Each structure stands twice: as C-alpha cells, then as structure tokens.
Amino acid sequence: MLAVLFLLGFVVIAALRLPFPFEISWSESAMASMVAARMLGTPLYVAPSLFNASSCVYPPFFADLSALVARLLPFDGHSVFFLPMRLVSVVSCAGTFIGALWVLRARKRLTWKMAFALAAIFPASYGRLEFWYDNARVDSLFVLLLFISAALLLEGESLWSAALAGVCGALATLTKQPGLVLMGLAGLHTVLVKRRYGRVAAFVLAFSCSIVGYLLLTGDLLNPLFYFWMFKVAGSRPLLWASFLRGPLFLVAVIPFMVLFAAAALVLRFRSRREASPAPTDRPEWSWSLVFGLWTLLSLILRAKQGASINYFMPSLAVGALALAEGAQWMARRGFDGRRIASLAALAQLAMLIYNPTLFLPTAEAAKEAGRLVETLKQVDGPIWFPSFPSYAALAGKPWVAHYGTLTDLDVTNPGHLASDLSRAIRNRWFGGVILHPNDPLVNMTELRQFYEERPFPEINSPFLRRTFNIEFGAIFIRKPLTPS
C-alpha cells in the first residue's frame, strides 16, 4: 500500500506539473533553447556567444527526441514550451519502473507483490532527488537508457541482446556523457566476471557504430565545437574534495538499505567462492549488486564536482532495488527468511523516502506571478540579458540568451572572454534591459551604470521565484535614452 501511494503521488504531481507553461526548474530553459534550435534547423554546437543559447554541455539525443515529440503534438520552433520535454522525462521514469518490475519478477522470480514494492522505490525517491524525474532535463531519459542497456547486457544470453545493449548504451551516452563510463563498468563486469567475450565484443561494436552513425547523421561528428562543448566545457568543473562527504551522507540518509543489501550480496558471494556451487537455478546472482556498487562509486566522485547536483545518484537508484533483492536472496541461501527480510527492508526503505508532495507543486498563484513577470518583460524595448531565467524573456518574445550554468562553465575554460563580450554589448547598448542577481559582480560594472539606469522591478522579486528557486532580484537595468553630445 505504501508503494502504491508513492506511485500515485508521482503520477499526480507529474501530471499537474506537465502542462505548467513556465519554468519549474532553474535549468529547464537551458534544454528548451536546444530543442528550439533543433526544430529551427540551426546548429547546436557553435562558438560561444551571449546570444547563442543553444549550445550546452549535453549531447544531442534528448534535444532530438524532445523536438520530435514537440512536432507531433504539434509545436513549432518559435514557441517556448516545456511540455514535450517533461513528457519525455515522465515516460522515461515510468519505463525505468516497468523495467525494474520486469527484471524482479521474470529474472529474480519474486512475487508480483514483492517485485512491485521493490520497483516502486525508484519513483518513490522523486521528492528526495529534488523532483528531477519529470523535469525538462536529460536525466530521466539517461537513466532509462542506461537501465535497458544494463538489463540486456546482464540478463541476456544471445549476441543480439548484447548488440541491442550496445545501441541503448550508445543512446545513453548521447544523452549524457557519464554513460560512456557507466556502461564501460558494466561491460568490464561482463568480461572479468562472466567471461562472455563474444557478448562484450558485440556490445562494444554496436556501441561504437551507433555513436559514430548518430553523430554522422546529425552532422556533429566532424564539428570540432561539438567536442569543445562535450569535453572541454563539460569537464571544466573541478572536483571539490572538501564537499566529498555530501555523497556518503546521501547514501546513509536516503538509501541505506540499498547500500547494505548490495554490500551483503557482494560479501556473501566472496565468502562462498570456495564452496561447492549449487545448481544454477538455485544460485542467487550478484551482477546487479556489483553494478550498483560500481555506479555508486562513480557517482560519489562526480557528486564532488563543483556545482554537482543530487541527480548523479539517479542511475544507482534505478538498479538499487535489484541489488536489494539479490542481498535478500543471498541471505536466504544462508538460512535466513529471505522473504521477510526483503519485505521489512522494502518497507523501511520506502518509509525513509516520505516527502512533502506539495513542495514543488505549481499553484494558481505561481502561474499568475510568472505571467505577470512575462508581461512586464514584454514592455522592455529590445533584447533582455536575463541569464538566470532566459525562458521568461523568450516567452516575452525576446531572443534566447545563454544560461548562467553554461556561462559559468565557459568562464572557467576561457576566463574573462564572456565578461569582455558582455562589457562590449553594454557599451554598444545591445540589450534593452539587464537583469542580474544581486551578488553578480557585474552589478557594479562601470559601463552598466554609465549606459543603463536602475529601476525598481517588484515583479521579478516574487514569492514564487524566491520559494521555488531561492533566487531574488531587486531591480532591472534599463537602457538610457540617447542624448545629444
């Protein structure tokens, strides 16, 4: 019943958030600009520019799939929309749940009730992962493709299943770069543990051909700027080892039973390696526990990156229920009541994931405030520099500008370049209005005070933006009228 309530909670909240016409996550606009560019037929990966909002640190598959869904709905590239992207994310999350349910039932031979309870742990983590699952972001699609690829590789027997795993792994990597390492770890497990060299060869061949073929079709394979964004920009953030403890604290506070049961499966497997092997049908597997452990270790490292979010643990959550089931099966093999152990662990894990379902639920007040903000931005004459929420300016009919997240990465790879461009843009009065965070050092830029005047802007300092994004703004800088010299 607890699993059912969690699942219903996810469905209801996601359904209410799907059609909300405004940004509900601080970084949704970064992806929306990529989808709009793809629909308009403009290149995704070009030289950095203040007005080039399309280039981002992610590969193109999510943008391409979302653009396809947008055309089917239908939308056009001149509209600002989040529904197609959120729909891709919601369906992906549902697919991961169904995939875990199938493996637990068909491969682990659990009852439908137990399989459902364990599989529901993934959507139940919705609130504890800051509501990433239904955002207009790459993460849910990335996790689904990773899960399908790992399931085909670990559970399949034929070369065709290995080849299909390679295709899905390639699409995961074309959605988010860590897929290359995560699927590499799964493939390494197949080589060193199962010693299925033919399956690994088929996997690697399909993986490589799929990536090369896809990038060749999109025209990105021979574009040097694609590799600039994918590797130089995306890898520019340093590892902050002082914040490394954030990762282990998440594991202990949010998913301790997944960690404990995966560790139990690996330890018991190691201790029994010299024992007489039972019949294959009676022997519990440990592949998912090993993959869970490897993926979690990588996530702990990535979580230490500057600006990293909790979403790095989503792949581990997708396979954690399978690791929990394996741990219970290994305990049952040692003489314990495996069914009761799994039931209690699932109940305790679900109970730890309880969250406030109204925390990020869009309200009529939020829609009203966001709409008032857009109407105010329409009154500004000319483009608006609004890198924190460029989608709101785009909704007002202004051209897209680069997102703050992208600008931060670019500033690390090419220090001072973008600040110089912005300074030149302000001197040339390109922008009709400039909206900055109070802590942005550009607030005190000499050129800004010289060519623009600060005006009160109460609409942007709304309770909705403060509550949802914890970001406040006090004023807007409006271009001064030209005066005779």
N, C-alpha and C positions, 0 to 999 in steps of 0.2 A: 504493500500500500504506500509506503514511503517512496519507493521508486516510481510508482505511478504518479504520485503528487509532484515529484520533481520533474517528471517528463511533461506532465500537463502544464506546470509552471513555465517551463521553457517554451512550449508551443504557444501559450497565451501571450507571454511577454514578447516573444519574437514576432508574433502576428501583429501586435499593437505597434511595434517599432518599425516593421517593414515599410508601411506607406508614409511614415513621417517625412515631410518634404524637406526638412532641414538636417544639417549635420548633427549626429548624436554621438560622434566620437571625434576627438580632436584631429585625427589623421585621416578621416574618411575622404576629405577633399583632395588629398594627395593622389588617391586612387581614382577619384572621379575625373580628374583632369587627364589621366592616362586613357581612360575609357573614351572620353570625349575626343581626344586626339586620334585614337584608333578609328573611331566612327567617321571622323572627318578626313581620314586618309593621310594625316600628317605624321612624320617620323616620331617615334617615341624617344629615341636617344640621339640628342643633338648637343651642340656645345652649350655650356651653362649660360643662362641669361635670366634677367629679372622677370621677363615676360614669358620665359619658357617654363611653363608649369608642368608639361607632360613628362619630362624626363624624371625618373625616380630610380631608387636603388633596387627595384624589384624587376625580375624577368617578366616577359610579356604575357604569359598564358592566362593569368587571371583577368587582365585587361581585355584580352581577345575573347575569352568566354563570356565575360560580362557584356561586351559590346554585341556579341551575337544574341544574347538574351534581350538586350535593350532593343535591338532591331525587331525581334519577334514580338515585343509587347504592344505597340512599337513606340520607340523614342527616336529622336534624331540627335546628331552630334552637337547641335546648337543649344540643346536643353541641358539643364543641370538636374541630374537625377541620381538617386541612391537606391531606389527600389530594385533594379536588376542586380546590382552588386550584393545587396543584402539578401536577395533571393538565392543567389549562388551560395552564399555563406550558410544560410539556413538549411538548404538542401544538402550541402556538404556535411554539416553537423549531423543531420538525420541519417545520411549514408554511413557515417562512421559508427553511429549507434547500431544500425542494422547489421553492419559488417561484424562488429564485435559480438552481437547476439548470435549471428550465424556460426561463427567460429566456436563460441562457447557451447552451443547446442550440438552442432554437427560434428565438430572435431574433438571437443573436450567431453562430449557425452553427458553434459549436465542436463538437469530437468529444465523445462521451459521456464518455470518459476524462478529457479536459481539463476539461469542464464539471463533472464530479463533483469533481475535485481542487480547483477554484476555489470551488465552492459549499461544500465542506467547511470552508473557512476560518472560516465563521461558527460552527458548532458546535465547531470546534477551539479557539476563543477562550474556551471555557467556563471553564477554570481561570484564565485571565488577567483575566477580569472578575469575579473573586471569587465564582464559582459563582452568578451571578444568574439563569441561564437557566431553572432548574427550581424557583425559589423560589415560595412563595405570595405573589407580588407582581404588580404590574401590568405590569412592564417587557416581558416576552416577548410578551404579547398586544399591547401597544402597538406593538412593533416589527413584528410580523406584519401588523397592520392598516395601518401606515404603508407597508410594503413593497408590499402588494397595491394600495394606493391609488396609489402612485408608479408601479408597473408598468403599471397600467391607463391612467394619465394619459400616461406617456411612450411606451408601446409601442402603445396602442390607436389606432384611426383613427375609429371611429364616435362619435356623440354618446352612444349607450348606454354605451359603455365609459367615457366621461368622467363620465356621471351615476353609474355604479357606483363610479368612483374617488371621487366626492364622498361617497357613502354610507360607503365604507370609511374615508375621511379623517375624516368626522364621528365614526365609532365610535372611531377612534384618539384623537381629541380628547376624546371622552367617557371614554376610558381614562386619559389623562394630558394635562395642559394644553399642553405644548410641541407637541403635534400640530397645533395651530392655526397656529403659526409655521412649522413644518417643511413642512406641506402648502402653506402660503402661498408659501413659497420655490419649491416645485415648480411651483405654478401660475404664479408670476411668470416662471419659466423658459419655460413654455409660451407665455406672452404675448409676451415680449421676444425669444425665440429662434425659436420655431416659428411665431409669429404665427397661432395657431389660436384665434381669438377665440370662435368658436362652441363649441369644446370647453371653453374656460375658463368660458364662461357656463353651460354645462350642469353643469360641475363645481361652480361656486360655488352655483348654485341647489339642486342635490342636497345639497350640504354643509350649507347653511343650513337647508333644510327638515328634514333628518334630525336635526340637533341640536335644533331647536325642537320637532319632533314627539316625539322621545325624551324630552326633559325634561318635556314636557307630559303624556306618559303616566305618567311616574314621579312626577309632582306636584312636581318640583323647579323648574320654570320660574319660578313666581311666588313661590318661597320666598326671601326676602332672605338668609337664613342660608346658603343654597347658595352665593351669590356671595361672602359673607363668607369662607367656607372656601376657595373656589376661587381667589380673587384676593387678598384682604387677608392671609389667613393664609399661603397658599402663596407669595405674593410678598414676605413679610416678611423673608426672609433676605437680608442684604446681600451684595454682591459683594466678595470679599477679593482685591484685585488683587495683593497680596503673594504669594498662592498660585497666581497665574495660570499659572506655569511648570509646574505639575503636568500640565496638559493637553498641551502640546507634548512633554514628556518621555514621556508615554504613547505619543504618535504615533511618536516616534523609537524607543522601546524595544520596542514591541509590534507595530505595524502599519506599518513604514516603507515596505514595498513597495506597499501600497495607496496611500499618500500619493504616492510617487514616480511611479507609473504613472498615477494620476489627473492629477497635475500635467503629466506628459508629454503626455497626451491633450489637455489644455486648451492647452498651449503650442503643440503642433504644429497644432492646429486654428486657433489665432490666426495662426500664421505662414502657413498655407495659405489664408487667407480671400481672397487676391487671385489665387490660382492658378485655372486652369481646372477647373471642377467635373467630376469623373468621373461615371460612371453611378451612380444611387442604390444599386444592389445592390453596387457595389464600394466605396462610400464608408463608412468606419467612422464610427459615431455617437460622440457625446461627451456625450449628455444625462446619462447616469449619472455620469460624471466630474464634471460641473458640480453635480449634486445632491449627490454625495459631498462636494465642496468646500464647498458652502453649508451642508449639515447639520453638517459638521465644525467650521466656523467658529462656528456657533451653539452647538455642544457645548462648544467651548473657553470660551465666555463663561459658559454655565451651570455648567461644571465649577468655575468660580471662586466659585460661591455658597457661603456658609458651610454646612458640613456636607454638601456635594455628594459623591456617590459616583462611582465609575468607570462606573456604569451609563449615564451620559449619553451615552457613546460607542456604545452598542448600535445605534442607527439607522445610524450610519456604517459599522459592521462589517457590517450586513446588506446594504448596497449596495457595499461596498468591493471585493468580488470582481468585480462588473460593471465597476467603474472600472478595475481591473487589466486585465481583458480588453480594454477599449477602448484603454488605453495600448499594449498589445502590438499591437493591430490598426493603430494609427496608426504605430507603429514599422515594422511590416511594409510599410505603404504607402510608407515612406521607404526601402525596400530592405533592411531587416534580416530576419533569420529570426524571424518573429513567433512561430511555434510553439515554437521552442527558448527564446526569451526568456520566453514565458508559462510554459513548463514549469519553467524554472530559478527564476523569480520565485515561482511557487506552491510549489515545494519549499522555497525559502529562507524564505518567509513561514510555512509550516506548521512548519518546524523551529524557528522563533523562538517558537512558541506552545506548545512542550512544557511540561507542568506535572506536578506530583506528583498522581496520581489519588486517592491515599488521604488527601489533606489534609483534606477535609471529609466523609469517608465515615463515616456513623453506625456505631457498633460496639455490641456487646452490653453493653460496659461503660458506654457513654454512655446506652443505654436504661435500664440498671439504676440509674445515678445520677439520671437525670431522674425515674424512677419513685419513687425514694426521696425526692426533693425534694417531689414532689406529695403523697406520703403524709404527710410532715411538715407540709405546709401544711394538710392536712385537720384536723390536731389543733388548729389555731388557732381559737378561738371568735370568729366574726364575720367581716366582710369584711377583706380584706388590701390594704393600699396597696403595690403592687409594680409600679410603672410601667415598670421595665426589661424585665420579662418577665411581663406580665399574663396571658398564656396559661397559665402554670403555675398561677397562682392560680385561673383559671377552670376548669382541669382538676380542681382540688381542690373544685369546687362553689361557689367564691366568685364574687360579681358581677364583671363586667368593670370595670376602671378604665382611665383614659386612658393612652395610651402616652407614654413620655418624649419621643419625637420630636415628637408633637403638642403636648405641654406646652411644649416649648422654643419652638415657633413661636408659640403663644398668648401666651407671656410677652413676646415681642417686640411683638406687636400690642396687648397690654393689660398693661403692666408692673405687677407686684405683685398683680394680681387673683387669680391662681391660688394664689399664696403665702398670700394672705389667706384664701381658701377652705379651704386645707389647714390653716392655723392654727386656723380655727374648727372644722374637723372633728376635729382632735386635741383641742381643748379640750372638745368635746362627746363625745369618746370614740367616734366613729362606727366607727373601724377597730379590729378585734381585734388586728391586727399591722401593723407598718410596717417595710418593708424598703427601705433606701436604699443607694446607692453611697457608699463611704467619703468621696469628695470632694464629695458633695452638701452644700451649705451648710445644708440643713435638718437635718443630723445634729446640729448644735449649737443647734437651736431650743429656746428655754426651755420652751415648752409641751410639747415632746416628752419632755424629761427629767422634767417635772413630772407628766405623766399616764401615761407609759409607762416601763417598765423594760427595760434592755438585757440580752439573754440570748445566750449562745453559740448559734451556728447553723451547725455544721460542714457540714450537708448542702448548704447553698447555696454554700459555698466549694469546690465540687467541681472536680476536674481537667477534667471535661467542659466546664463553663461557662468556666473560665479558658482552656482550649485553643481552644474554638470561638468564644467571644465576647470574650475578653480582658477580662472584667469580673469583679471579685472583690467579695465581700461577707463581712463578718466576723461580723455579729450581726443579730438581729431584735429590734425593739422590741415588747414585748407589753403590752397594756393592763393597768394596775394595777387590782387589785380595789378596789371602793368601800369606804371606811371611814367609820364614823360621825363626823360633825363634832363 
